[in-house]
Amino acid sequence: MPDVHDAATRSRNMAAVRGKDTKPELLIRRGLHGLGFRYRLQAKDLPGKPDLVLPKHSAVIFIHGCFWHGHDCPLFRLPATRPGFWKNKIAGNVERDAKAVTALHALGWRTGTVWECALRGPARQDIQSALKSAGDWIRSEDASFVLTGSMAGGSVSPLLSS
């Protein structure tokens, strides 16, 4: 299926996609700060450039968009336009995410992932309960934490698996 936009319009649309300071990221940052947690942002010296780094707790948090990271939830749908390109692009992102988490664990960091669907969409959680879950994990000794929407499967989309 051909693209519905000309090259200039598509380029403008893609340039508008934010890589940091997204709404879900700002919600989590403000909420955790309000709970007394202090963190660094987008640590370039760590694998995967985690969104939040909490050195005092040896913890990092990634805040993933469900589309860009291939999450199996109602917010992910593989585009009909150039599906091969998108399947490869998103699969590459998923692979990079897994390598980053493995490398962080090897360096002694605990890793948390907050999925976009936990904060928006039909299966979103109440923000206060989401922040409480994240805060409880940060204070714990658990190696990993995943926060998803209530209906999300929590794995790579089956569309990418085939």
C-alpha positions in Angstrom: 0.0 0.0 0.0 1.5 3.4 -0.9 1.9 6.1 1.6 -1.1 8.4 2.0 1.2 11.5 2.5 3.8 13.0 0.2 7.5 12.9 1.2 7.6 16.4 2.8 4.4 15.8 4.9 5.7 12.3 6.0 9.0 13.9 7.0 7.3 16.6 9.0 5.1 14.1 10.8 8.0 11.8 11.7 10.1 14.8 12.9 7.4 15.6 15.3 7.6 12.3 17.1 9.3 12.9 20.4 12.1 10.8 21.7 12.2 12.3 25.2 10.0 14.4 27.5 6.9 12.5 26.3 3.7 12.8 28.2 4.0 9.4 29.8 7.6 10.2 30.8 6.7 13.5 32.3 3.8 11.9 34.3 6.2 9.3 35.8 9.0 11.9 36.4 6.7 14.3 38.2 5.0 11.6 40.2 8.2 10.0 41.4 9.8 13.3 42.2 6.7 14.1 44.3 7.2 10.9 46.2 10.7 12.0 47.1 12.8 10.1 44.5 15.7 11.9 42.8 17.0 10.7 39.5 19.1 11.5 36.4 17.6 11.7 32.9 18.6 9.9 29.8 22.0 8.7 31.0 24.1 8.4 27.9 26.8 6.5 29.8 24.5 3.5 30.4 23.4 0.9 27.9 20.1 1.8 26.3 20.1 5.3 27.6 17.5 4.8 30.4 14.9 7.5 30.8 15.4 7.6 34.6 18.4 6.6 36.6 18.1 6.3 40.3 21.7 5.7 41.5 20.9 5.6 45.2 18.7 2.5 44.5 20.8 1.0 41.7 17.7 1.2 39.5 16.9 2.5 36.0 13.5 3.0 34.4 12.6 2.9 30.7 9.3 4.5 29.7 8.4 2.8 26.4 5.9 3.7 23.8 3.8 0.7 22.9 4.1 1.2 19.1 7.9 1.9 18.9 8.8 -1.0 21.2 6.3 -3.6 19.9 4.2 -4.1 23.0 1.4 -6.7 22.9 -1.5 -4.4 23.9 -4.4 -2.4 22.3 -2.2 0.5 21.5 0.1 -1.4 19.1 -1.0 -1.9 15.5 1.5 -2.7 12.7 0.9 0.0 10.0 -0.6 -1.3 6.7 1.8 1.0 4.8 5.2 -0.6 4.3 4.6 -3.4 6.8 7.9 -5.1 6.1 9.8 -1.9 6.9 7.9 -1.4 10.2 8.2 -5.0 11.2 12.0 -4.8 10.8 12.2 -1.4 12.5 10.2 -2.4 15.6 11.9 -5.8 15.8 15.2 -4.0 15.9 14.0 -1.8 18.7 12.8 -4.8 20.7 16.2 -6.5 20.2 18.1 -3.4 21.3 15.9 -3.1 24.4 16.6 -6.7 25.4 20.4 -6.2 24.9 20.3 -3.0 27.0 18.5 -4.7 29.8 20.9 -7.7 29.8 23.9 -5.3 29.8 22.4 -3.2 32.7 21.8 -6.3 34.8 25.4 -7.4 34.1 26.6 -4.0 35.4 24.5 -4.4 38.6 21.5 -2.2 37.7 17.9 -3.2 38.4 15.6 -2.4 35.5 12.1 -1.2 35.3 9.9 -0.7 32.3 6.7 1.5 32.2 4.7 0.9 29.1 2.6 3.7 27.6 -0.6 1.6 27.9 -0.2 1.8 31.7 -0.8 5.5 31.5 -3.1 6.0 28.6 -5.6 4.1 26.5 -8.5 1.8 27.4 -6.5 -0.3 29.9 -4.7 2.5 31.7 -4.1 2.3 35.4 -4.9 5.0 37.9 -1.8 7.2 38.0 -1.5 7.0 41.8 -1.5 3.2 41.9 1.0 3.1 39.0 3.3 5.5 40.9 2.8 3.5 44.1 3.8 0.3 42.2 6.9 2.0 40.7 7.9 3.5 44.1 7.5 0.1 45.9 9.7 -1.5 43.3 12.3 1.2 43.5 12.5 0.6 47.3 12.6 -3.2 46.9 15.5 -5.4 45.9 13.6 -7.0 43.0 15.8 -7.1 39.8 13.1 -6.0 37.4 9.7 -4.4 37.2 7.2 -4.0 34.4 4.1 -1.8 34.5 1.5 -2.3 31.8 -2.1 -1.5 31.2 -4.6 -3.9 32.8 -5.4 -5.7 29.6 -1.9 -5.8 28.1 -0.1 -9.1 27.5 3.4 -7.7 28.3 5.3 -9.3 25.5 6.4 -8.6 22.0 3.5 -8.2 19.7 2.5 -11.5 17.9 2.6 -9.4 14.7 6.3 -9.3 15.0 6.8 -12.9 16.0 5.7 -14.4 12.7 
